Amino acid sequence: MAVKRRYQSARRQDQARQTRRAILEAAGRLFVDPGYAATPLTAVAAEAGVAVQTVYAAFGSKRQLLSELVDVTIAGDDDPRGLPERAFVAEIRALADPRAMLDRYARHLTETHARQVDVMLALAGAASADSDAAAIWHKNLQDRRRGMVMLATDLAATGHLRPDHDVETAADVLWLAMDVRNYDWLVRQRGWSPERYQRWYAVTVAAAILDSAT
């Protein structure tokens, strides 16, 4: 009986996870078009093929659904580990050469932007008129800034920052360059390949913040 109960529990957890994923995927489509403000949770439920009560039970509110959608879209999965705990961060920190560190981060950034650009642009647009969306957008800005301070600290530890930069100003450059709107403009609007965008990011940031000895 204990084995059967564990099996049933695992099955329920898997079903709940699949339901959450279906709701997030539906929200990802509808919050982009027709948009966050124009999409009630009843529409998300219908798109996901579940009752609206299921959406409330899984996420509690429309704001929380948007927040989790942003998190999952950025991370690429629903693993609860934060980005600093992900493998790509360890890979960057294992590198001794600052240009190699930027190359590895540029690859991660390009992959992330390809996945998140629609949702993040929709969030930025919604933030101009909706206080919940604005709060999530500003939290994302702060999270990105903290991430770039971490990367700038690792780059500074190599001893190869330009003398006119410290951790804070290097983080400013990293934070500006990684904005998803740069990816949208260069790749989607101007037709650059993702590979060219990746090279552009690594080369441009290196020229801006690293000394010429690297």
Secondary structure, DSSP 8 states (H G I E B T S, - for coil): -HHHHHHHHHHHHHHHHHHHHHHHHHHHHHIIIIISTT--HHHHHHHHTS-HHHHHHHHSSHHHHHHHHHHHHHHSS---S-GGGSHHHHHHHT---HHHHHHHHHHHHHHHHHHHHHHHHHHHHHHTT-HHHHHHHHHHHHHHHHHHHHHHHHHHHTT-B-TT--HHHHHHHHHHHT-HHHHIIIIIIS---HHHHHHHHHHHHHHHHB-TT-
